[in-house]
Amino acid sequence: MSDVEVRGVTTGYGSTPVLHNIDLTVRSGTTTAVLGDSGSGKSTLLKVIAGFLRPLSGSVSIDGQLVADERTFIAPEKRGVGYVRQDGGLFPHLTVAGNVSFGLAFPRRRHRGRVLELLELVGLGPEFADRRPDQLSGGQQQRVALARALALEPKVVLLDEPFSALDTALRASTREATASALRQAGATALLVTHDQAEAL
């Protein structure tokens, strides 16, 4: 479990500023929601924390380690961060098991038991392991994306509006499954959304 500390972060894209002097603390083992309109910089904040975008000023620390400031930059894959995109981002040519185990070192990829544990954690049975993403509902795809993010036992899980493309009923059940999985994993999580009910 890890604290995330964002201090005075300013960044943008080219000459377009997006974040201005942002401070945020996410305490270990908690789920924190950042609520805002589309285009307000929520996803940009996650990209800075994940390491997909450098801050122009300010700093980001994860678990007490400085991962980004004007002079320091730790690569995304070395930050211990899991990232769940709005569209899930599953690889269409891989099975569910292949997607979940994708980031694992080769010897661990071969242990199907770990994949089945992760699928159970997100509320999916073993029968899903050999399906392809196009054989899943939107909510099932998001659960697989969460299982993949949790596979590496990240310090922090970042959720970038992961339920926004789902219909109302599916959104509620997927949200509940996600919250339960994060609690069971003891993960520190940061969710960004434009939906107030989802944030609550």
Salt bridges, closest charged atoms under 4 A:
ASP3 OD2 - ARG27 NH1 3.37
GLU5 OE1 - ARG7 NH2 2.52
GLU5 OE2 - ARG27 NH1 3.42
ASP87 OD2 - ARG85 NH2 2.83
GLU117 OE1 - ARG114 NH1 3.61
ASP130 OD2 - ARG112 NH2 3.10
GLU153 OE2 - ARG114 NH2 3.55
GLU161 OE2 - LYS42 NZ 3.45
GLU161 OE1 - HIS194 ND1 2.58
ASP195 OD2 - ARG171 NH1 3.89
